[in-house]
Amino acid sequence: MGDKAHTHTGAAGRATAADHPTSVRNVVLVGHSGSGKTTLVEALALTAGAVNRAGRVEDGGCVSDYDDMEHRQRRSVQLSLVPVEWDGIKINLLDTPGYADFVGELRAGLRAADAALFVVSASDGVDGATRMVWEECAAVGMPRAIVITHLEAARADFEEMTRICAEAFGGDDPDAVLPLYLPLHGPPAPDGHAPVTGLVGLLSRKLFDYASGERVASEPGEAELPQLDEARSMLIEGIISESEDETLMERYLGGEQVDVKTLIEDLERAVARGVFFPVLAAAPAADGARQGLGTVELLELITRGFPTPLE
């Protein structure tokens, strides 16, 4: 998850059919209207090579909003399926409407999926309906992850929104809701807002810069290390506390260095078991760019951390 450079194996304009259920991931996107679900699906499809150009909800050009009513209203009104391929895995993305009027479409998406992405806008937060759906997923043990969007908003605060999500979704265990990456900010704009241009991987200790339109990995500088190490320690403790190896926490607290490979494997198992809920950030690609911020990391989480239909 974010620990290797990746070149997608899909082809633009198509998604290769999987040969076996182990090569399939069925994922439903949940969130209130305007949280960015359809835009996120479009960004994932572009990064995976399923489309050559990302459409916009405002223009009625998104692959998941194909109905005339959706074009007129500029919002999703029905469940739609967008298949993409990543790393030899077919991902069926189920985009659901956010308005309560279309709750039947949301229910259909939940029944068809094996895992859920809860899309939360950094400018709007978590509403009551989204919390209710989270509890429904929790009741059946469905694996879940949280994606924070709209980081370009003037008052967007990833750290604060992560804290809100931990309170809203963590229940008795807020430490089970933690970020896998931290935003990397570019130079401030004239209005003082510093745009998010990349991500810092907490487990890999790598910088992933998307400013060029494609993810470029590098080593963090001295300025990033203090914030990185503090958040990394919290993430490691959160992963270890959910580990199936009951001796791991004791060894870690005793000073033993846990290797990254073991942490990633424990993280993937905890996500698949529905006991740990990673927080990620994502944004659509800029005009002419091939990859939207955080889309590679999100596709890696889906393929490596979410269960197959057989599981």
N, C-alpha and C positions, 0 to 999 in steps of 0.2 A: 504493500500500500504506500505508494509514493517513494519507494526505495530503489527504483530502477528507471532508467530512461526507457521510453516506450515508443515504438513505431507501430501504428495500428495496422492490422492485417485485413481490414475490410476494403470494399471497393465502393467508390462513390456511386450513389444511386441504387444500391441494393444491400440487403442483409442476408448473408449466407445461412441457409437452413442448418440447424444443428442435427448431427447424426444420432445423438443419444440424449435422453433427459438430463444426464449429468452435465451436458454442455448448454443448458438453458437456465436463465434466471428470469423469473416473472416478478416485476417490481412495479408497485403502484405509487403514484405521487399524490400526496395529500397536503392540503393547505387551503386557507381562505382565498376568496377571489382577489386577484391582484397580487398574490404573494410571489408569482413568477414561475408557476409550474410549467405552463406551456412554453415560455421562453427558455426554461431550463432544458426541457425535452429537445427543443430546437438546437440548443448549444451542444448537447450530448450527441445528437445525430450528426452535427457538423464535425465534431472532433473524431467521431468513429468512422466518418467517411460515408455515412448513409445518405447525406445530401451534399451538394456542392456549394450551397449558399444558404445561410440561415435566414429564415423569414421572420417577419415581425407581426405581432398580434395586431398592432395598429393598422397594418397594411392588408390584413387578411391573408397573409402568405405563409402561415405556419402549417407544417405537415399534419399536425394533430387537430387543427381547427379548419375542417374542410367543408362544413355545412354552411349554406347561405345565411342561416340565422346567426351562426357564429361570426361570420364576416360582418354582418350588419351590426350586431351588438358588441363586437370586439371583445368577446369573452367565450369561454368554453361552456357548452350547454349539454354535452353528452360525453360519455366515455369513449376514448379513442386509444388505439394501439399503434405504437411506433416501434418496429423491430430494428435493432442495430446489432453490430457484431464488434466484439473487442477481445483481442487475445484468443481467438478461437472459440469464444463463448457468445451464444446468441442471447441478447438481452431484450425482453419484451417490456417496453416502457408503457405503462397504462396511465394516461393523463386523465384526471378526473375534474369535473366542474367544482368550483369553490362555493357557489351559491347554494343556500339551503334548499332552494326550490328544486334542485336536481340531486337530492340526496340518494335517490334510487340508483343513479349512475355511479355515485361514490360507493355504495354498498356492493354493486356488481364488480367494481374494480377490486375491492377488498377481498371478495370471494375468489377472484381469479388469481390473486397474487400470492407469492410466498414470502415477500418482504415489502417494507414500505419506506419511502423517503418522505419525511415531513419537511415541507418547504416553508420556511419562515422568513418574512421580509424584515430586514434590519430597521426599516423605517416604521413598521406597523406592529411588530411583536406577535404574540400568540393570543388568539381569540378563544372563547369558550368552546365553540364547536370543534376546533382542532384538538383541544384537550380531551373532549369526549371521545373523539375517534381514536386518540392515543390510548385511552383507557380500554376501548374495545379491542384494540390490537394487543394490549397487555394481557387481557383476559384469556386470549388464545395463544399467547407466547410468540406472536409474530415478530421476527427480527425487524428492527427499525434503526434508521439513521436520520440525522437532522442536517438540512442544508440551509445555510443563511444566505439570502439573496439581497439585492438592492444595496450593496455596499457603497455604491456611488452616491447615495443620498447624503445630503449635507450633514444630517445629524446621526448618520450610521455609526454605530459603535459595536464592533464584533465582540469585544470582551464583555460588554454589558449585556448584549443579546444572548451570549452563551450562558451568562449567569441566570438570565430570565428563563431560558430553556431548561436549565438544570432544576430551577424551582418548579417550573410548570410540569416537566416530564419525569423528573428524577424520583418523585415520591419520597419514600423513606431513605433513598440512597442517591442523593444528588451527585455523588462522585462517580456514578455510573454514566453520567452525561458530561463528556469532556471533549475538547477539540483535539483533532489529530494534526492540525496545521494552524499557524497564526498568520494573519495578513501581513504582507510586506508593502509598505507605503512608499510612493514616489514623492517627488518634490511638490510642495503645496501649490495649489492653483491661486489665481488672484483673489478668490473669495476666502482663502485660508484653508480650504478643504484639501487634504492630501489624498489623492486617489490610490486605490489598492492596485498594485502592479504585479504582485506575485504572492507566494506563500512560503512559509518556513516549515519544513517537516520536522515534527518534534521527535519522532523515533529515528529518522535517518540523519537528523542534524544537517539537512541540506536546504539551500535556497532554490526555489523554483520560480524563475522570472518569466512572466507572460507578456512583458512589454513589447516584444517583437512580434507577437501574434502566434508564437509557438513556445512551448515550455523549454526553458534553458536552465539546467542545473548548475549550481556553483556552491562554494563553501561560504558559510556565514562569516561576517566580519566581527570584530571585537564589540561593536556597538550592539549587535543582535544577541550576543551570547548570554548576558544576564537574564533577559526576559525569556529566552529560549530554554535555558537550563531550569528555571523555576517552573515553567509550564510543563517541561518534559518530566520533571520529578513527579508532579501531580498525576500526569498521564500514566507513568510507569506504575505508580502505586495503585491507581484505579484499575489497570489491567491485571496486575498481580492479585489484587483482592478478589477478582472473579476467576482466577486461574483454577483449573482442575487439579493442579499440583499444589497440595496444601502446605508443602514445605517451602515453596518458593518465597512467600512473604517473609518467613523467618530468616531464610538465607539472605534475602535482600536487605532486611533491617540489620542483619549482622555484618553488613559491609560487602557482601558478595556482589560482583558486577554481573548483571544478567545480560546475556548477549542479545543483540537486536533480533536475530532470527527467532529465538525463543519468545520474545515479546510479541513479534508479529503473529506467530502461530497461535499464541494465547489470545491475542486480540481478535483474530479471525474466528476462533472457536467461540469466544464470548459473544461476539456480534451474532453469529449464526444461532447460538442458543437463546438469543433474545434477553441477555442479562447485562449487556454493555451497549451504549448508544452513542456512537461517535458523532461529533459536530464537525461539519465541513463548510467551506465557503465556495460559492460559485458565481460566475458572472458571464453574460454572453460575450462572444467574440466581437471585437471592434470590426468595422467595415474592412474587408479585405484580409482579415486574420483567419487562421485555420483552426485555432484552438481558443476556447473561452477559458477564462481563469478558473482553475479548480476542476475543470471537466475531466482531465486525465486522472486526477486523484479520485474523483467520484466513480469513474468507470472501473478503476482498480478495486475500490471498495466493493462495488457490486459483484464483480467477477470473483473476487477472492474471499469476501466476507459474508455474502448472502448465500442462503442455501439453494440447492437444486430442488426441482419438484419432487424427486425421490426422497430427499432428506426431509 
